[in-house]
Each structure stands twice: as structure tokens, then as C-alpha cells.
Amino acid sequence: MLGMFGWSAATIAQSGPFWLSDSAKRRTVEWRSGVITQDGGYLLLGAGWDATKDVTPSGDGSSPPLHIRLVHLSKDGTLRWERDHGRSPRLIPYSVSLSTSGGSCVVAGVFNHRLKGEGRLWLLKLDAAGGKAWEVFPDGVYKSGGVLERDYETFGVAATTDGGCVAAGATATESTNEIQLRVVSVSADGTILWDRTFGPKPFSMATSIVAIQDGFLIAGFTGKPRAQSTDALLLRLNKDGSVQSENRYGGADTDEIAYHVLPLADGGSLLSGSKRTPSERWTEAWVARIDRDGRQVWVRTFGEKSRHLSLRASQNAAGQFELLGVSTQPGNESHDRALVVVVDGSGKTISRNTFEHPMGQLTQIMPTSDGGRLLLGAPLRGPAMVKLDRDGRPTPSK
């Protein structure tokens, strides 16, 4: 089944508000990450201005300081709480992960200047009400010119079973201009347990990390900057940070990037991301099933021509894989499109749909408990999030 869903401005107006109040939408610059809570609700991570004031950018192009913003919504969109943390001229929230205790882990990049400069990595552990339990700033410099770049959605975070947090991304060595994958593990009390670099040189980056029973799975990519043949990378670590396995996937003349890793019940994993042939201008969706020993079982691509495409996967009750992507369309870089592909365990396509939406920049698509989707974005106009039903229609707030 192939299809396209969309709606006009009139449809948007008739549907009413989109889950958050007008004041909350004005205060939020963008939503960057979200997870489904145990009760079917949503914990959303974004950046915004002061929640206690009605502030907007000034006419000289400067902006007020930014905060990390966390919002907890019920499954029908009711606002349960919102919290702001930090204050910086430029702040990039990257990822949020739920812990078994009901709290969460957050990773972000913090900069001292709005447009340029070097940044720090910021790891926070929050309680169930969004309050800050602890924060750490691991040593090291994070360059704004490549390591904290939005296109790669760098830095993922995962909550550990013992109440700690682990973040994976990249770090630059200024003297050699090498970039390596970096993983930082923090204990439940905020103590850094280990901080290590991995991956082939001169260029390796992590985009996603997930905790598994005996350690961690990390997805990313490796290669040479601005050169051909970048490969998807899958790293399996023990809990102490030692390497179980490191594997690369991709063709000799293509660029593959893994944006997300999904652990599977058989001990394997599903990598999802993008593939580009350097001789062509466009990127397409890419997904690969990997067995527990790191061998590629199958690989599939979906011909969604795009300048940039990120993809992440989930598994539904029927065992099918739902691949949710954000596609930047040629000739319309200010307006992203949503891509939803469903495949079975062998990689056979069950359905493929694209969704138009009223936002400008789309940052993430989340599955919902009713079979719909929640779209998060950085609005140039219109709402910062939109709830779709299973047929792709916008859902008004209760």
C-alpha cells in the first residue's frame, strides 16, 4: 500500500489547537526528542524561552537565552507538567530516555555564543516530576562545526538499569582534526564511571545508544569527512565499556548512516538510517537487520528522494517493523515531510506512506498507542507538534 496524506490550512484551522496552549507554542523554539511513557503518554524534550514570560526574538536578530524544556503529556494531550532547565545563548537538546524509576536522562549541547564557538556536553538525570537530580559536564571540547551538527542528530542517551545514564556521540581532537565516537557512562549518583572513545579513525560518530541486558548497542557511522564510502557502524559494548564487537555495513561506493538501533528479541538488532550514492544528489531510506553475531541478514532501501533523511524504527504487536522518517524535500528545504514504512521480519514492505504537515522543520515522528503518529518540529509557522490519527488526519486537543 502506497499513499500520500496531507491537509490544507483550512483543515488545520478547523481542527483547533494542537495539544499545547498558544503561549506554550510561542515559548518553544523546537521539539527535538520524545519517548512514550508507561501510561501511554509522552515525555517531550525541546528548547524554549523563559516559561514564565511572554518573550520573542528582538528586532536586531538577537534572541533571549534558551532553556531545555521538558513536557509530560497524557495520551490524550493533556498537559501534566512542564519544566525548564539551564540557561544559555545557544542550547541544543539532543535526546531523552526513560529510566525504570520513572525519571529520565537527558543529553544536550551547551554553547556560550548564539552563532559560533565551542560547546560542552551536558548530561542531566531528572526525577519523575522533571526535577533535576544531578547534572554533569564531561571534560572535553565539542566543536560546533561538525560534532554538534543537527544534520547528524549527534548524541544519544540511554538510562541504565542501575539508575544511571550513558551518552554516546563524538569528540574532536583539535591537533589531528580526528573525530571519534565517544561514550560517557554516569552512575546513579552522578559520578562519571568511564569516558572512552571508539571507532575507526579519522572519522567515527554515534547517533543512537540503547541499553541491553549485558551492555549497550550503539549506532552511528564511520569514514572520511567529505569523502566517498561512509559506512553505517554498530558497536556492542559491555557494561564496563569494553568492546564486544564492532561492525561496519555499506557498499564500496555509497554512504550509509545509521541513525537508530532497535534491539530484537533474538539478540540481533535493526539499524535504520539513510543511504546516498555520491554520484547522485539524493538520499534514500535504508534499513538493515543484523543477527546477534553482527552479520547482516538483509538490507532494504526505499526510494524517497531527499536531500537529508533520518529514520528510526519501532516494532508493533504483530512483530512488524515501523520505520518513521523525516525527509527534507529537494527544492523545499524549509519544509520537511514525514515518511512511514512498515515491513515484516524478512524486510518485505507492507505499506509505505508520506505525510504532509503544517510545520516547517520536522524533527521526530513518534508512534502513538492508538495507531496514530505524533509529529514534533521546529515551526517556521503553525504548531510545534501535531497528533495524527491512523489515517494521517490531524487530531484536535480534548
N, C-alpha and C positions, 0 to 999 in steps of 0.2 A: 504494500500500500504506500503510494507516494502522494504527498499533498502539500498545500500551502494554506496557512491560516493567517488572517490579518483583520484589521478593523479600521474604520475611518475615525476622524476627530469627533464626529457626531456620536459615534458609538461610545467613545471614551467619555464624553460629556454625560451621556445618558446613564452610564454605569456608575456614576457617582465617585466618591473618594476611594482611594486605593489603600485602605488599611491603616495608614498613619495620617494624623491630622495635618492640615496645611502648614502649621507652624513647625512641626517635626520635619516635614519635607523641605522647608526652607533652610532649616539648620543643618541638614545632611548634605555634604558635598558628594559623597558616593558611598554605596554599599559594596564591599569587596568580597565578603565571605559569609557563609551561613551553614548551619547544621540543624538537623531535625532533632528535637528534644524527645525524651522518653514518652511524653504525653501527646506526641503528635504535633506539638507547637514548633516554634522556630527561634533560634538564637542567631541574631544577625550582627555582623561586625562591619563598621564603616568609619568614616571620618566626618567630622562636622564642626560647626562653630559652637560657641557657648550656649548650652541648652537653656540657660536662664535669661538670655537676652535675644531680642529680635535683631540680629545683625546680618548685614550683607556686605559684599565687597565694595570698597570705596571707589570713587571715580578715577583715581590715579593709578589703578591697576593693582594696588596692594590689597592684601586680604588680612582679616583678623587671624590670630593664632588658631591652630587646629587642635582638636581633641580626638582620641579614639572614642568611638561611640558604640555601645552595645545595647541592643534592644531585644527583649524577650516578648514574643507574641504567642498567643494561644493559636490553636489550629484554625480558628475562625477569624483570626486577625486582630483580636482584642489585645491592646497594649497592656502587658503586665508590669513591666518596668523598663526604664532606660537609664543607662549610666554613662558618664563621660570620665575619661582618664587621660592625664598628661596634658601638655600644652607646648606647642612647637610651631614655628613658622611653616614647616613642611613636615608632614607626618603621613606615612603610608602603612595602613593596616593590611597585613597580608593574609592571615589565616586564623581560624578559631577551631578548637577541638573540645568536645565534652569529656569530662572526667567521670569516673564511676561514682564519685562522691556527690555529683550534682553540680559541681563547679565547672570551670573551663580554663583552658590555656589559650593565650593569645600571643602572636608574634607580629612585630611591626618594625618599620624602619623610621628613625627619627633624624631630622636634619635641622641645622641651625640657620639655614637660609632658604627662602621660598623657591628659588630657581636653580641654585647651584650649591656646590660644596659637598663635603663628605659626611656620611651618616653613621649612626650607631645602630646596632641591633638591640631590640627591646623585647624582653620576654616577661609576660605577666601571668600570674596564677590568680584567678578570681574565684570567689565563693559562689554559692547557688543564687545569691541575690545580686551578683555583679560587682560586689565589693572587692577591693584589692587585698589579696592575702600576702603577696610579695611581688617584687619586680627585680630583675637583674639586667645588667648591661654588659654582656660578654666583651672581653678585650678584643681589639682589632678594629680596623677601618673598613667601611663598606662604601665603595665608590658609587657615586650617583650616575656615572656614565656607562654603566653596563651591568653591575651586580644587582642594583635595586631598580631594574628597569621593568616597567609594567608589562611589556610585551611577553616577558618570560614568567610573569607571576611568581617571582622568586620568593623563596622561603615558605615552607610548610611547617605545621606544628602538630604534634600529637600528644595526648595525655597518656601517661604511663599507668600501669596497673597499681603501682605503689604510691600514687598521688602526685607524682612529679610531672614534668613537661620535657619534651625533646623537640628541638627545632632543626630543620635541615634547609640549607640554601647554598651560599657560595661566599668565598672571601678572596680578595685580590692581594697578590704580592707585588708591591709597587716597584721593587728593584728589578724584577724579572718580567713584569706585566703578565704573570701567570694567574689564572683563576682556577681555584679548586673547590670541589664540593666540600661543604663544611657542616658538621653535625655537633650540636651542643646539647648535652643532657643535664637536667637540673633536678635535684631531689625534691621531695615533698615540702621541705622546709626552706627551699630557695637556695641551696648550696649547689654550685656547679660541680657535677661529678666528673665529667670529662668533656673535652672540647678538641675535636680531631678533624683533619682534612683527609679526603679520599678522592679517588677517581684519577683517570689518566690525565697527564699534563699535555699541552699547556692550558686546556680549557675544559672544565667539567662543572656542571651546576645541578643542584637539586631543585625540584619544583614541588614535590609531594612526599610526605612521610606518613606511615601508618604503623601503629604498634601491633605486633602479633605475639603469639604465646611465648616464643623463645627469643624475641628481639624486635627488629624493625625491618620494614621494607621501605626502600627509598627509590623514587623515580626521578629521572632527570635526563640530561643529555651531555654528550662529550664530543669534542672535535677541536678544530682550529678556528678562531674568530675570523669571520668573513671569508671562510674557505669552504670548499665542497666537502660532502660526505660527513655531515654531523650525524651521529648515531644516538638512538634512544639508549638510556642507561638504567639498569636495575641493580641496586645494591641491597644485599641482605646482611644485616649486622646482628651480632649477639647483643645482649643487654649491656655488656661492658664496653661496647664499641668496637670489638674485634670483628673482622670481616669473615662471614661465612662464604659468600660468593659475590662476584662482580661480573656482570654480563652486558654486552652491547648488542643492539638489534638495529638493522637497517641495511640499505643497499650501498653498493660501492659509489654510485653516482647520485645519491639522493640525501636529503636532510630529514632525519626523523627526530622529533622532540616528544618525549613522554611527559605529559602534564599531570598525570594522575595514575596511582596504582591502587587496585582493588584486590585485597586478599581473597582467595577462594577456599572453599571447604576442603578440597582435595590437597591443599598445601601449595597449590600454584597461585598464580596471580593474573590479573588482566591489566595491561598497560594501555592507556588511551592518550592520544595526542594528535600530532599533525605530521604530514609528510609533504615535502616540497622537492621538485626536480629543479635544480639551479638553472637549467636552460629555459624553464618556463617561469612565468611571473606569479603563478597562483599556487596556493596551498590547499590540500585536501585533508579530510578527517582520516585518522589512522588508528587502528586498534590491533593489539596482538595478545593472544593467550599464551601464557608461559607455564610450563609444568614446574613441579616442586624442585627439580634439579636445574632449572634455569634454561631448559630447552624450549624453543619456540614451537608451539603446537600448530597454530595457524595465525595468519595476519590478514586483515581486511582494510580496504580503503573505500571511502565514499566521496564521490566526485563533487564536493561542494567547493566551487571555485571561490577563493577568498585570498585577501592579502594577508590576513592573520586568522588563525583558527585554533582555539583551545578546546579541549574535550575532556570530560570526566565521566566515570561510569558508576552505576549502581546496579544491584541485582534485585529483581522483583520476586514476588512469592512463587511465580511459575518457573523460576530459575533462569529467566531470560535476562540479558544484559541491556540496560537502558543507557544509551550514550547521549549525554547532554552537552551540546557545544555552543560556543559563541563565535560567530563568523563576521569578520569585517569585510564588507562587500566592495568589489572594485568600483571606483568612481563615486563611492559614497562612504568615505572613511569616518564621517561623523555620525553614522547610524549603523549599529551592529544588527545582526539577525540571529535568531535562535534556531539551532538545529537539534532535532530529536530523532535518534535512530534506535530501533530495538532489534537485537539479534539473538538467536538461540545459542546454546552452548557450543555448537560447532561453527558459529560465525555466520550462519545463514540469516539474511535480512528478513525480518518480519514486517517492519514498517519503517518509513523514513518521511519525516515532515519538517518543514521550515515554518517559522512563526515570525511574522512582522510584529512590531511592538511600538508603543508611543514614546519610548525613551530614546536618548541619543546613544550613549555608550553603555553596552550591556557587559556586566562583569561576571555573573554566575546565574545558572539555571538550577533550581532545586526541585526534586520530585516532592509531591505532597501526598498525604495519607488518603486523599480522595481520588487519586489517579491524575490530578492536575499538575501544574507547574507553578513555581514561584520565580519570577524574573527579578534580578537585582541589577541596579545600574548606577551610572553617574549621569544624571539627567541634564541635557542641554536645555530641555524644556519638558513639561509634563511631569509625571510622577517618578519617584526614585525606586519604586517597586510595583509590580503588577502580579496579581494572582490570576492564573488561567485555569479554567475547568479542563476536563479531559478532552474536550473538543477544541481547545485553543481559544475559548471566549473569555474575555476579562470578567472577573468576579468582583462585584461591589462589596464594600465593607458591610458588616451587620448593622 
